[in-house]
Amino acid sequence: MWITLIISLYLLLDCLSTALILKSGTCQLQRHFRLNGIYQDGDVILGGLFEAHFFTVFPELNFRTEPEEPYCEIFNMESFQHAQTMAFAINEINKNPNLLPNITLGYHLYDNCVMLGIAFRAAISLVSGTEMSSSNFNCTGPPPVIGIVGDPSSTPSIAISSILGLFRVPIVSHYATCSCLSDRKKYPSFFRTIPSDAFQVRAMVQILRYFGWTWVGLLYSDDDYGIDAAQLFHQEMQLSGHCVAFSEILPYDNNPRGMQHITRVVQASTARVVVVISPSSLVIPLMEEVILQNMTGRQWIASESWATSPVFHTSRFLPFLGGTLGIAIRRGEIKGLYDFLLHLRPTSDPRNNMLRIFWENMFGCSFETGNKETDGEQVKTVCTGQEDLSKTNTPYTDVSELRAAYNVHKAVYALAHALHDLTQCEEGKGPFSGNKCADITNLKPWQLVYYLQKVNFTTDFGDHVSFDKNGDALPIYDVLNWQSSSEGAIRIYTVGVVNEELETGMVLTLDEDAIYWNFETKKPPRSVCSESCPPGTRRATRKGLPLCCFDCLPCGDGEISNTTDAIECMVCPVEFWSSPNKDQCVPKEVEFLSYEDPLGISLTTASLLGTCSCVLVMIIFVHHRNTPIVRANNSELSFLLLLSLKLCFLCVLLFIGQPQLWTCQLRHAAFGISFVLCISSILVKTMVVIAVFKSSRPEGKSAIKWFGAAQQRCTVLVLTAIQVVICAVWLSTASPTPHKNNLYIRSIIVYECAIGSVAGFSMLLGYIGLLATVSFLLAFLARNLPDNFNEAKFITFSMIIFCAVWIAFVPAYVSSPGKYAVAVEIFAILASSFGLLVAIFAPKCYIILLHPERNTKKAIMGRQTQNK
């Protein structure tokens, strides 16, 4: 009940105070923040937000009294130089008769103390003004500030732009890089003169790719700048095929345990390269812990937010941070800035209290009068305001590496050029509704945003300044290297540049000879989870590990990889095979039975030997043609048989050598016809033998008349003609052709003759087999006929050899690969031919040459006479 009563009284008093304010006709400022600032009056005021202090200290909250205002600690000389660069640029513009003539620019700059709350208070103070009351309800006249330079950090920029973007107040940041700020829907009035993190991350990954660092660690700050950049970094690394070994967040509270955990992770990792994306204020405690742990042997990659920070440029950091590579915004030169910085003097104006704070930190004195202030045991002197800045050596007076300050200078000039273009508008030709121009005396912020989007000018240093559709500046970065100076401290050297062009994309240019490497080898370190797989192998990812951790497996037979770190092996084309190193495809070895092959030479020799044997036997028979043994064995059929055997031996030569169309067509036809001629001659010879012995008996005297010379020739001709017809039909329908077969042995091409038609080839062999079977049966039946020299026995034996050879041929032919299949067929032809030649003609030649006394009619007919 009491709580309800108190709330009701509070609401009543609040309503009464609001009513009194409205009745009085004025608006009261509800809260006045205690901020550190610098002020200069002018016709048009530009606001600025800078990090003049490193840390913010908040008083203890007791929830009994109104909290005191937070205060800032550890003055940042470099950031104060940035604030003074804005003041210098505005003074420079005011002196320029060609830029904003008759208009004097002023400025109101605040310190954000690297804290979102203070930055937001400063931004609200800039846009609402600092006057305690206002009676201008019509909002006429220019706003307190027409534009703001800053904030340098991404998180405050996001918060401030989200609110001020609703009123289209132009904000031009010189150091906020979060790629999220490129979203024009969320931040319609945000611009920046520094490239976004998207480009910075791509530049970092480009450097990693350049040196082959595929296994890296990542440390980032726990804010929008670090988190957004870390997400982009992971995406770019994945697209590049690189891997992040570890990813740790730098704590904002500088917790020693957190820093110790991070250093342990870095030391335990095999990654030798560590990327740090964070403001310098968070990197300081990390590097202090690195020194404490004496952690060396790491290659640090610095983001632009700490790559040029002078805090680390001391001798104690050199053994640990020497050789660091950093991404930095473009360095520039600003003429006259150094003299301006040296002529700065403090004032007693409370709106310029930041000058007094700077002076006290620069000279270690105090403006407080009365008793001398003490800092511990050291007594502070009283500041006179006349101390000589030229005798100091701090980041404030160092203008050799103007990077962020150069961006501030460009941001101020961008706003000035936009304002100048606005004032040059001709009435009736304006860009706004009704072709109206903006009124400088009643300027609306969104009108300046329109002109700011179209800004296009060149600085005195020669750099082009303009903004794309997202408010981003032209992407370009310097690549820095931390090296040892003559004094033993760290000095920064520019060793390359990264820029992005529409035609060529991102281009990295590095001077490797100028880079200092803080390693014993004085060379870039190796930072990979697994060494690259050489050509001839492929990568196989290890289970449960990132893609960069892999094993190298050799390519299989017939596969190659001709690049390093191949994901898959490529299969060679059909007529190619992998080299011994599996790194290139070479033409397959073409295999066929050639005349140069030892096997081919042996078979050719055997073929010629058989041919010569046939010729020799033929000569013997011609020479002894009138002898009884030749005449008794039907000399005409014997000569025909010898001729066919000679053709059988010669057809073997068609099977040797590289297959060609005519040899493929002729080899089987010649083989089939020759053997049919041979077998048909033997068949007729067998039938004649049977007919002769049957005619010697009374009941078979008429049998011999059916086997005269004409009948014998006709029978052989008809039997052979059938084979000729089979060959003709086969060759005309499915002719054998040369064929490159790689099915037997994958690494070799077997050049062979494809039979074309299995049926045709089967009929050819089947017909030969049929004649041989009939011959064998007839000869077998006639083996016991009475004769001292019964030729049927020899024919029976020759047919047994012939059939045995060709029965064994089938499984041997099927199971023999490549050229050996051809060799098996040749061997079958030679073996069967030699079997016929030896079995039929060897006994006759034996009697003719060695036992001529038995080559008589009496000896041949001896058994018959004896029987009579």
Protein Blocks (a to p, Z undefined) as FASTA:
>chain_A
ZZmmmmmmmmmmmmmmmmmmmmnopacdfbdcdddddddddfbdcdddddfbfbdcdddd
ehlaccdddddehiafklmmmmmmmmmmmmmmmmpmkgoghiacddddddeklpaklmmm
mmmmmmnopafbdcblnogajdfbfbdcddfbfklmmmmmmmmmmnopacddfkbcbfkl
mpmklmmmbccfbdcfklmmmmmmmmmmmnopabdcdddddbfklmmmmmmmmmmmmmno
pacfbacdddfklpaklmmmmmmmmmmpmbfbdcddddfklmmmmmmmmmmnopghiacd
ddfklmmgmklmcfklmmmmgoiacddddddddehklmmmmmpccdfbfklmmmmmmmmm
mnopafbghjdddehjaccdddehlacfklpccfklmckbccklmmmmmmmmmmmmmmmm
mmmpcghiacbehhiacdfklccfklmmmmmmmgccddfkopacdddfkopacddddddd
ddddfkopacdddfbdcdddfklopaddddfklpccfbfklpacdddfbdcddehiacdd
dehiafklccdddddehiacfbehifbdcdddfkbccdfkopaccddddddddfklmklm
mmmmmmmmmmmmmmmmmmmmmmmmmbmklmmnopmlmmmmmmmmmmmmmmmmmmgccddf
klmmmmmmmmmmmmmmmmmmmmmmmmmmmmmmmmmpmklmmmmmmmcfklmmmmmmmmmm
mmmmmmmmmmmmmgcdddddfklpmmbccddddehiamlmmmmmmmmmmmmmmmmmmmmm
mmmpccfblfklmmmmmmmmmmmmmmmmmmmmmmpghjllmmmmmmmmmmmmmmmmmmmm
mmmmmmmmmmmmlmcfklmmmmmmmmZZ
